[in-house]
């Protein structure tokens, strides 16, 4: 599966959204993995709490994207959502952050009014 970077910076241009992603993506990554481990171990309360945290992260990211003047393309089907969401959480955003592209984007983004 190739990763489409063509509009990533375009749909991550609002400083508020960038800051939300800085906190919410790691929250999702950790919470989702903890939930999977908790399920494997039969720790249902921990799994439920972790899924709630992951869901909260998704809501936060949705609120961040609502602040963007350029919206991501709509999801075509459930599998499209799953593929794009997981690529964003576990690949695109971490690469965006680690390579310094997040910081460059943050510095060039205008301060929201």
Backbone torsions as a table, in degrees:
resi	resn	phi	psi	omega
1	UNK	NA	123.3	176.4
2	UNK	-86.8	152.3	-178.6
3	UNK	-101.8	128.7	-179.5
4	UNK	-89.9	111.2	178.9
5	UNK	-98.9	2.0	-167.8
6	UNK	-57.8	-34.7	-177.5
7	UNK	-121.9	15.4	-174.4
8	UNK	-60.9	-49.8	-179.3
9	UNK	-69.4	-31.8	179.6
10	UNK	-62.7	-36.6	-177.7
11	UNK	-97.1	7.1	174.3
12	UNK	-131.3	61.9	-175.0
13	UNK	-114.8	-6.5	-179.8
14	UNK	-94.3	128.7	-177.7
15	UNK	-58.0	-38.0	179.8
16	UNK	-62.6	-43.2	179.4
17	UNK	-64.9	-41.0	178.7
18	UNK	-61.9	-42.2	178.8
19	UNK	-67.6	-40.9	177.1
20	UNK	-59.4	-45.6	179.4
21	UNK	-62.6	-36.0	-179.6
22	UNK	-59.6	-32.7	178.9
23	UNK	-95.2	-40.8	-170.7
24	UNK	-77.0	-32.8	-179.4
25	UNK	-66.2	-49.2	176.4
26	UNK	-61.3	-35.4	176.3
27	UNK	-59.5	-47.2	179.1
28	UNK	-61.6	-48.8	-176.2
29	UNK	-55.7	-48.1	-177.9
30	UNK	-70.2	-47.8	-176.7
31	UNK	-61.5	-42.1	-178.6
32	UNK	-66.1	-43.7	178.5
33	UNK	-65.2	-41.5	177.4
34	UNK	-62.5	-40.0	178.6
35	UNK	-61.1	-44.3	179.4
36	UNK	-63.7	-42.3	178.3
37	UNK	-65.0	-41.9	179.7
38	UNK	-62.3	-40.2	177.2
39	UNK	-62.6	-45.5	-179.9
40	UNK	-60.7	-30.3	-178.8
41	UNK	-94.3	-2.1	-179.8
42	UNK	75.2	22.0	179.4
43	UNK	-94.9	83.0	-168.7
44	UNK	-70.0	-35.7	179.5
45	UNK	-67.7	-44.9	176.6
46	UNK	-61.9	-40.6	178.6
47	UNK	-61.4	-45.0	-179.7
48	UNK	-63.6	-44.7	178.6
49	UNK	-62.8	-39.7	-179.5
50	UNK	-67.7	-40.8	176.7
51	UNK	-65.1	-34.9	175.4
52	UNK	-63.8	-42.4	178.1
53	UNK	-64.1	-42.5	178.4
54	UNK	-63.3	-41.1	178.1
55	UNK	-64.8	-41.5	176.2
56	UNK	-59.0	-39.6	177.3
57	UNK	-62.6	-41.9	179.2
58	UNK	-63.2	-40.9	178.6
59	UNK	-64.0	-45.3	178.4
60	UNK	-58.4	-44.7	179.8
61	UNK	-65.3	-36.8	175.8
62	UNK	-62.8	-41.0	177.2
63	UNK	-64.7	-38.0	176.9
64	UNK	-63.6	-43.9	179.6
65	UNK	-67.9	-25.9	177.3
66	UNK	-65.7	-22.3	179.2
67	UNK	-82.7	-12.0	-177.8
68	UNK	-77.0	140.4	175.3
69	UNK	-76.1	-25.3	176.1
70	UNK	-109.8	119.6	-177.6
71	UNK	-92.2	147.7	174.3
72	UNK	-64.1	156.9	177.7
73	UNK	-64.5	146.2	-178.3
74	UNK	-64.3	155.1	176.0
75	UNK	-75.3	139.2	-178.5
76	UNK	-83.6	-36.1	-174.1
77	UNK	-161.4	168.9	-178.7
78	UNK	-56.7	-39.4	-180.0
79	UNK	-66.4	-36.8	175.8
80	UNK	-61.3	-44.0	177.5
81	UNK	-58.9	-50.3	-177.2
82	UNK	-60.5	-46.8	-179.6
83	UNK	-63.2	-48.3	-177.9
84	UNK	-68.1	-39.2	-179.1
85	UNK	-64.8	-49.6	-179.1
86	UNK	-66.1	-36.3	176.3
87	UNK	-63.2	-40.0	178.1
88	UNK	-63.2	-46.5	-173.5
89	UNK	-73.3	-42.0	-170.5
90	UNK	-104.8	-7.5	-180.0
91	UNK	-133.3	-63.2	-171.9
92	UNK	-59.2	-54.5	-176.9
93	UNK	-65.2	-44.6	176.9
94	UNK	-57.6	-41.7	177.8
95	UNK	-65.7	-42.1	177.6
96	UNK	-56.8	-41.4	-178.9
97	UNK	-75.0	-51.6	-174.1
98	UNK	-64.7	-34.6	-178.2
99	UNK	-79.7	-4.2	-179.7
100	UNK	88.6	-1.6	-179.9
101	UNK	-67.0	-32.9	177.5
102	UNK	-60.9	-48.3	-177.6
103	UNK	-63.8	-43.6	177.5
104	UNK	-61.2	-42.1	179.4
105	UNK	-64.9	-42.1	-179.6
106	UNK	-62.4	-44.4	-178.7
107	UNK	-65.4	-34.6	-177.5
108	UNK	-87.4	-16.4	179.9
109	UNK	-69.0	140.2	177.5
110	UNK	-73.0	154.9	175.7
111	UNK	-76.4	124.4	-177.4
112	UNK	-63.4	147.5	178.2
113	UNK	-101.6	NA	NA
